[in-house]
Amino acid sequence: MDQASIDKLRATDVPLQGHFIGGRSVPAAEGGTLEVISPIDGSVLTQIADGSAADVARAVSSAREAFEDGRWSRMAPAARKKVLLRLADLIEARALELAVLGVRDNGTEIGMAFKAEALSAANTFRYYGEAIDKIYGQIAPTADNVLGLVHHGPVGVVGAIVPWNFPLMIGSWKIAPALAAGNSLVLKPGETASLTLLRIAELASEAGLPDGVFNVVTGRGATAGAALALSMDVDVLVFTGSGGTGRRLLEYSARSNLKRCYLELGGKSPNIVFNDAPDLAAAAAISAGGIFRNSGQVCVAGSRLLVQEDIAEDFVQALTHQAEAFVVGDPLDLNSQIGAVHSDVQLQANLGFVARAEAEGAERRTGGAQILQDTGGFYMQPTIISGVKPTDHLFRNEVFGPVLAVTTFRDEDEAIRLANGTDFGLAAGVWTSNLSRAHRMIGRIRSGVIHVNTYGGSDLTVPLGGHKQSGNGHDKSLHAMEKYMDLKTAWIAL
């Protein structure tokens, strides 16, 4: 990856994008389009199809036909495996192209996009491709005159709605296991970050995925997303996004065919630093990355710093130094360490959180302002707010931006109360040299992922899922396959 190659790809025109249905690009049924605004400079990058209920119905019908005729669902697992492995190779070969396209669409810094989006997607398809022919059924321990068999089979048509922050990574977490299990799929990307997932659909076709198995409908959540969730012919719906949207999707399930819904709804993750942390300088550096990379637009971001009061001031100063040292700028410049906020709407929401925190009596230690306005893009300083109380809006609500809330604690019990003091439970971090304390914290914090003496970095071998209002079900690992498979019992008299 070099700057000249990035700049060449940046200059490439992006044509009008249609839906991908039945193995080809098609325009919106009603002819509507949406402008794609690049957060790098606020310019119009391209247009995408503005999907309607008619487009979703066409895509679901295509997926259902493909599932029922068995072109993929009844293909031998070893054959499905070859297709997914070819797709992984194609993604890897085009990793830089995909990364640059994604950065132009959503603003993530190129270094992170290359690894966390493009290469991660290739690894995800390879992981689940390899898993296909290693999942076995079971023989039940029955009486001699009965044979009890437990079969695993695909659920049918999967609807997936994915967000704008890491569309390729999060999309692959859902697409790859769903396809590996033999399902057909209709994907609705975030309307402001659809381009890389449309390209993945094309690459899947090139890899040999049969037409109709993987369909992409772009458009607004209130129209295309709602139509997908209300469809009577979607068997399972998977979603990553906001809690408000997640609640609506559950309502749509009840209003339609009671489809199973698996929801990952974000978090307000505590990052807890005890005075016996093994390396406070390293903890500050890693914690800064855990909240400020990708402009804080990470579902597991350590957005609440809980720090033991006798080290709080020194630690916040070290963290402030880290925050002020980050280079914020053009996300396609290799010198930039933090890219753009995804949209002006998100940027204004971030600034609103800062203003409200100060109005409630907290102290802005650094950052908190929009920068680089002359570019036309959407950029914000890494921001640290100290003196945040458990009753404050910033303590309890997800910002999804580069804003860190700092709260002190006296002892382990108070740290636990503060950590669990929100409606969310997606991730957490604990910094301590005490092994017993680390295990106690793992047991008592209500979060799906607990980091100890690090923050972030878990790979596909372990699941990601939330507790409380951070959702249900899991992405990543073999556990993710469970969402996309039905169990069927065969009870045979001998």
Secondary structure, DSSP 8 states (H G I E B T S, - for coil): --HHHHHHHHTS----B-EEETTEEE--TT--EEEEE-TTTS-EEEEEE---HHHHHHHHHHHHHHHHTTTTTTS-HHHHHHHHHHHHHHHHHTHHHHHHHHHHHH---HHHIIIIIIIHHHHHHHHHHHHGGG---EE----TTEEEEEEEEE-SEEEEE--SSSHHHHHHHHHHHHHHTT-EEEEE--TTS-HHHHHHHHHHHHHT--TTSEEE--S-IIIIIHHHHH-TT--EEEEES-HHHHHHHHHHHHHTT--EEEEE-----EEEE-TT-S-HHHHHHHHHHHHHGGGG--TT---EEEEETTTHHHHHHHHHHHHHHS-B--TTSTT-SB---S-HHHHHHHHHHHHHHHHTT-EEEE--SEE-GGGSS-EE--EEEES--TTSHHHHS---SSEEEEEEESSHHHHHHHHT-SS--SEEEEE-S-HHHHHHHHHHS--SEEEESS-S---TTS-B--SGGGBSS-BSTGGGGGGGEEEEEEEEE-
